[in-house]
Amino acid sequence: MAGFVVHGVPGSPYVRAALLVLEEKSAEYHLAALQLGTLKQEPHLSRHPFGRIPAFEHDGWMLYETQAILRYVDTIVPEPRLQPVDPRAAARMNQVMGITDWYVMPQISRTITFNRVVAPRFGRPVNEEAVKEAIPDARHCIGELARLLDGHDWMAGATLSLADLQLAPHLSMLALAPEGAEILTAHPNLKGWLVRMEARRSMQATTWDRLLDQVKSAA
Ligand SMILES: N[C@@H](CCC(=O)N[C@@H](CS)C(=O)NCC(=O)O)C(=O)O
């Protein structure tokens, strides 16, 4: 299919990040919805040899890895620009994107969020021990993000950047878990950032339920 296609499962924070950049650019796209159990088999492995989501397509050209997708879309659809020119703002954006991949995903999303928010929705068993064990690391991680945000409106400073789009889907889901909500309470600046993010049209267009409705009405 021509144009932008995002292959993924509604509810995935990484898939949502790819959709967010397209929404922020007001670009037209198609969400090609996949079933969770089909990622490690063809045809998905041809799109993404590591069997993850999202996989991205532009006029038939394939790309995977969310950071690469966000940067690509920001480059070819220039307005509004989502990568700061100022070297320190750009470095902060890159840092927060790295933190999201290396610490937020494994220490928060795969532990607390998966067990409290994702597993119940898919009827999967909840690992209470994993939730309990994750809390100290999650507290540390959220505390550090709040420290980096400091008094700014957005992660890279005065303007929205790719860092906000990559991080927000993870923290939006974390806030739905009682443990996550409690951890976030200690950081009003980060909670304020999340409120600003949730108010954006792009976030409202890509909630789990909105995406499921979109997939259903396209079927
Ligand atoms: N490094 C990948 C990570 C993507 C990722 O881990 N996505 C999760 C969904 S949020 C996934 O594919 N999970 C399926 C699995 O691990 O088998 C990226 O940036 O795109």
The ligand as a MOL file (V3000), in Angstrom:
LIG
                    3D

  0  0  0     0  0            999 V3000
M  V30 BEGIN CTAB
M  V30 COUNTS 20 19 0 0 0
M  V30 BEGIN ATOM
M  V30 1 N 13.4900 -1.4870 19.9230 0
M  V30 2 C 12.1460 -1.6740 19.4450 0
M  V30 3 C 11.2750 -2.1250 20.5920 0
M  V30 4 C 9.8660 -2.4150 20.1610 0
M  V30 5 C 9.1510 -3.3130 21.1350 0
M  V30 6 O 9.7490 -3.8870 22.0610 0
M  V30 7 N 7.8390 -3.4410 20.9540 0
M  V30 8 C 7.0920 -4.3650 21.7880 0
M  V30 9 C 5.6400 -3.8890 21.9080 0
M  V30 10 S 5.4910 -2.3920 22.8370 0
M  V30 11 C 7.0520 -5.7170 21.1420 0
M  V30 12 O 7.2430 -5.8430 19.9430 0
M  V30 13 N 6.7880 -6.7580 21.9340 0
M  V30 14 C 6.6330 -8.0960 21.4210 0
M  V30 15 C 7.7060 -9.0140 21.9070 0
M  V30 16 O 8.5840 -8.5890 22.6580 0
M  V30 17 O 7.6500 -10.1740 21.5160 0
M  V30 18 C 11.6480 -0.3530 18.8480 0
M  V30 19 O 12.1510 0.7050 19.2320 0
M  V30 20 O 10.7900 -0.3750 17.9600 0
M  V30 END ATOM
M  V30 BEGIN BOND
M  V30 1 1 1 2
M  V30 2 1 2 3
M  V30 3 1 2 18
M  V30 4 1 3 4
M  V30 5 1 4 5
M  V30 6 2 5 6
M  V30 7 1 5 7
M  V30 8 1 7 8
M  V30 9 1 8 9
M  V30 10 1 8 11
M  V30 11 1 9 10
M  V30 12 2 11 12
M  V30 13 1 11 13
M  V30 14 1 13 14
M  V30 15 1 14 15
M  V30 16 2 15 16
M  V30 17 1 15 17
M  V30 18 2 18 19
M  V30 19 1 18 20
M  V30 END BOND
M  V30 END CTAB
M  END
